[in-house]
Amino acid sequence: MKRRAFISHAAGIATGVAAFAFAGGAARANASVSAGHRVVDLDLFDGNRRRAVPARLYLPLQASPARPVPLVVFSHGLGGSRMGYRYLGSHWADEGIASLHPQHMGSDSSVWQGNPLILVQRLQSAAQESEALARVLDLRFALDQVLASENAQSIDASSIAVAGHSYGANTAMLVAGARVATPDAGMTDLRDHRIRAAILISAPPLVGQGPAEQVLGSVNIPTLHVTSVEDTINIPGYRSTVEDRIAIFHAMRGSRRTLAVFNAGGHSIFTDRTTRAGPDISTRVKSATRELCTLFLRQAAANGHPTALQGAGEQGHALGQWQLRHKDLLDRFVSG
């Protein structure tokens, strides 16, 4: 088969997300307050690429120039939007970690619109190499804009992480330092050196790039890998299972890695949806996931600022306690 886009087919599906209204302009924002954080919707536009990059920022109320907070930039799965993954973004902000969710036009909720008979073609088009690269630039542009905005002094620019689910995990891998071959540039390093840690939820392999160790061995920042035994992507022409997620974990030999494999829940359980696993399992897996991600993000921030947060020993103890609390949900847990 002719070499397809390096993320062709390998994009998960985030359904049931809300549509958004794009207001135009370079950076229009709307804000609201919820619990311990503010929600700021940014209608950004990258003039150099003539591309809209809507984004949602969850900002802790405690964030200020005197008390800047860490930031995680989250990339949604295929068919998602800036409105999705609220269970993560709002939780992180309530825990004192800002969360920025850019929307990737072309591989966002727009794929569900139009003639249902050509849905598969739209999904495949959204996973082409050009869109995969555009996603990386979306993420970088949104981060640039926030760090140049009125909120910049409330963000700790030395404690920035990336996260993503499914196709978004592919985007996160590229930003974290995965090296991929492109027709025009040969081996390409899309790493953003501001990123200090990465959370990869349901990460599919980077297709057509050779051995995973060759592609991912250059990732040298801490990584958290989250999946489940039923975490399968199954769309026409492509199938990817939990074994692919585990292979990615093992391939990142230069990274200090943590792996959590839940014993229930499919690929979409990590979205905001209540899946066929049922509301109880769905709620418990989401709760455990956001708790683990928060511990990981705090540990990553502490590595850069040893006196700011818990020490390494305390963090290791916290991860051990997390494992004990959720042992009935876990198929395996590896940290080291």
N, C-alpha and C positions, 0 to 999 in steps of 0.2 A: 504494500500500500504506500502511496506517495506520502512523504513526511508531512503530517498535519501540524497545525499549530501546537506549540509545546504544552499547551494546556487544553488542547482540543478534546472534547468529550469529558474531560476530567473535572467537571464543575457540578457541584451539588445544587440542589434546588431548595429555595426557601419560599414556601408558598404562604398565602394568607396574609400578605403584608399590605399596608395601606398605601394608596396613591398619595402623591405630594403635589403641591402647587408651586411652580417655579415663577418667582416674581421678576426675574431678570435683573440686570445690573451686576456690578462687580462684586458687591458684598452686602446684600440686604439681610438684616437679622430681625427675628422675632423671638421674644423671650417669655418664659413663664416659670413660676416657682412651684416645686413639688417636694414635699418632705424636706430633706437636708440638702437639696441641690436646686440649681436653676437649669432649665432646658432652653438652649439658644439655637434656633434654626437659622442657618446661614445659607442664603441663596448666592453662592459664589459662581463666578464665571472666569474661566481661564482664557484670556484674550489671545494669548499666543497660539493656543490650540483650537480656538473657537469652540470651546466645550464647556457646558454647564457642569458644575461640581457641587450640587446641593449637599449640605452637611448638617448634622445635628451634634451639638456640643452639650454634654452633661457636665456642669461645673459645680463642684461642691460649694455650699454657701460659705464655708470656712476659708476658701481660697482667697488670698489677698497678696499684695506685694510683700507684706511682712511675713506671710506664711504661704509661699508658693507650694503647689501640690504636684505630684507626678501626673503624667498623662499617658493614656493608652489610645492608640488610633486603631479603630476596628473596621475591617473590610467585610462586607456582607457576602453571602452566597449568591449564586445565580438566581435571579428572579426576586432578589431582596430589595431593600431600600434603606434610606437613613432612618426610617421609622422603626425598623426591625431591631431585634435583639435588645429590647428595652429591659428585659430581666437582667441583663449584664450591665448595660450602660448606667441605668438608674441605681443599681446596687453599688457599682464601683464609686459613683459620685457620692452616695450616702456614706461610703467608707473612706472618703477623702481622696479619691483618685479621679481626676477628670477623664472623660471619655469622649473621643471625637469619632463620629460615624459618617464618613463621606459616602455619597451615593454614586455608583458607577453607571452612568448613562449608557445604554446599549446592552448591558448585562444585568439590568435592574428589573423592577416590576413591569416594565413595558413589554417584556417578552411574553407576558400572559395576555396581552391585548392583541386583537386582530383575529384573523381566520384560524379557528382551532385545527383545521386540517393541515396547516403548515407550521404548527407549534414546534415540531421536532426540528425543522429547518431553522426556526428562529433561535432555538436553544443552541444548536450547533454553530450558528453564526456568532452568537454571543460569546462562544468559547474559543474563537479564533485568536491567533497570535497577536494581531493588532489590538484587540480588545484587552488581552492579558497585559500587554505593555501599557496600554492607556490607563488601566487600573492602577498600576504602580505610579504613574504620573499624577493621577487623581489624588492618591493618598499623599504624595509628596507636596502637591499644590495646596491641598486643604491644610496640611500641617504648616506650610509656609505662611498661609494666610492667618491662621490662629496665632502663630508666634510673632506676627507683625501687627496684631490687632490690639484693641484696648484691654483684652484679657491676658496679653502676653506676660505681664509682670506677675500674674497670679499662677503661672505655670512654671514648674521647675524644668527648664530645658535640658538639664543633665539627667533627668529621670523619665525618659520617653520609651514606651514599649509599643509593639505592634501586635495585633491579634486579628484572627479571622476564622470564619467557618466555611468549610468546603472550598469553593472557588476563592473565597476570601482568604482561606488558609494558604492557597497557592500564592496569592498576592503577598501575604505576610512573609512567606518563605523567600520570595524574590527580594523583598525589602530587607530581609534579615541576612542576605548574603549568598543565596543559592546562585550558582553560575549556570547559565543556559546558552545554547547556541541559537543564533538568529541568522537568517539568510544574508542579511546585509552587513552585520557586524561581527560575525563569528562568535566566539565565546564572549558573553556579555555579563558584566557584574552590575546589577541594578541595586546594590546595597545602598541604604541610606545610613550614614555613619552616626546619625543622631539616635538611632534605634539601639537600645541597650538590652532588650529582652523580647521574646516572641512567644505568643500563645497560639498553638495550631490545633484547631478543633475540627475533627473529621477531615484531615488533610489528604487529598488525592495525590497520586504521584504526578510529577512533571513528565508528560508523555513525550516519547521520541528523543530523549536526551541521553540515552546510555545508562550505565550503572548508577544507581542512586547515590552511592558513595562519591562518585565523581562530581555529581551535581550538588550534593548537599554537604560534602565534607568540609567545604569552606565556611560553613556557618559556625561561628565561634562565640556567639552570645548565648546566654541561658535560654532554654526552650522548654515549654510545657506542652505536652501532647495529650489531647483528650479525645476519647472515642468510646465505642461500645461494641459488644460482640455482634450486634445486629446492624452495625453501621455500614450499610450497603448502598451504593449509588447504582441504580439500575435503570438506564434510559436506553433507547434504541441505539445499538452500535457500541455501547460501552457499559462495562460493569467493573466496579471497584469495591473491595470489601475491607473489613477491619485489618486483614493481613497487610494491605497496602499502608495503612496508617502506622502499623507496628514496624514495617520495613523502613519507613521514613524516620521513625524514632531511632532505629539502630544505625541508619546511614549518617546521622549527624554526630559523628564521632568527636568532632572538635567542640561540641557544645556540652555544657553541663545540663543534663536532661532529666526531665521527670515525665513519667507516663502513667496515665490513669485510664483503665479500661473498665467501663461499667458492664454489668452482666445483663442489662435490660435496656431497651430503647433502640430505635432505628436512627437513620441519618438525620431526620427532621426533629428529633427530640431536643436538639441543641438550638432550635429556633424558638420563637415565642409560642409556637403552636402546642396544643394538646394533641398528642399523636395517638396511634392505635394502642400504644402501651397503656393508655388510660391516664386519667387525671392524677391519680396518686403517684404512680411511678414517674410520670412526666414532671410533676412538681418537685419530687425528691431528687431526681437527677439534675434538674436545673439548679435547685438550691445547692446541691453538693458541688456542681460545676462552678457556680459563681463564687462560692466560698473558697474553693481550691485556687481559682484564678486570682482572687484577692490576696491570698497568702503568697502566691508566687510573685505577684506584682510588688508586694511589700518587701519581699526578700530581694527582688531585683533592685528596688530603690535603695534598700539598706546597703547593698554591695557598693553602690556609688557614694553613699553617705553613711559610713559605719556608725556614727553616733546619732543619726536622725531617727532610725527605727530600731526594731529588735535586732540583736546580734544573731550571728549564724547559728549558734547553738540553740537559741530560743526558737528560731525559724524552723530548724530541723525538728524540734520538739512539737511545734505547731503542726507541721505536716504529719508527724506520727499520730498526733491526736485526731487530725482530720481522717486519717486512714481508719483508725479505730471507730470513730463515730459512724462512718459510712461503709464498714466492712461488709455489711449484708448487700450492698449495692455493687460491690467491686468484684470483677473477675481477676484483675491483677493491678498492682501498684508498684512502680519502680521509681526510686529517687536516688540520685547519686551524682 
